[in-house]
Amino acid sequence: MTAGGRPDESADPDAERVLAQALRAMAGGRDGPTRSGSTRAPSTWSTTQVVLLAVIIGLLVGMGAGIVSLLV
């Protein structure tokens, strides 16, 4: 680095790409190089997440049915 905070002319041209990949990997993102125009892979849900979602929906439906039965 020079005194002005700018990188030298002899700096590695791939350093920015390597740093970006490392930061993505640390943040939990994909660590591979990104291709321009590529679409993101669809998110996959684990079995635990699907079961929890089903339980929450079941509780909401049950509460709704209970309230309706009390009002009728």
N, C-alpha and C positions, 0 to 999 in steps of 0.2 A: 504494500500500500504506500502511496505517496503521502506527503504531508497534508495535502488537501482532502484526504479521505477517499481518493479515487484509486482503483486497482492499477497496478503496474501494467505495462504493455505485455510483460512476460507471464501474466497470470494464466492459469489453465482455462481454456475456453469452455470445458465441460464442467467447471466447478459449480456454476449456477445450477445446472441440471442435476448434478449429484446432490447438492444442498437441498434442492426442491424435493428430490426423492426421499432424502433422509427425513426432512420435516414431515412429509406426507406419511411416512412409515411410523414416525413417532406419534402422529396424531391419530393413528389407526386407520389411515386410508390405504389405498393401493400403493404399493411401493414400486411397481413397474412403470416404465415410461408410458406416458399417455399419447394416444394417437389422436390427431385432430380429426374431428368428424365422427369419432366413435361414439356409440350409444352406451349408456351405463347398463350394467347387468341388472336385471330385476332383483330387488331385495328378497331374500329368502327368510322365512320365519321359522324359528326352531319349534320343536314340538311343545316345549314349555310355554312359549308365547301363544301358540294356537289354543292350548288348553286354558290358559289364563283368560284369553279373550272370550272363549266359550263360557267360562264361569261367570265373567262379568256380565255378558249378555243375558245369561240365564238368571242371574240375580236381578237384573233390571226388569226382565219380563215377569219374574215372580213377584217383585214388588208392585209392578203395575197391575198384575192380576189380583193381588191382595187388596190393593186400594179400591179397585173396581168392585170387588166382591163386598167390601165394607160399605160402599156407597149404594149398592143395589139392594 
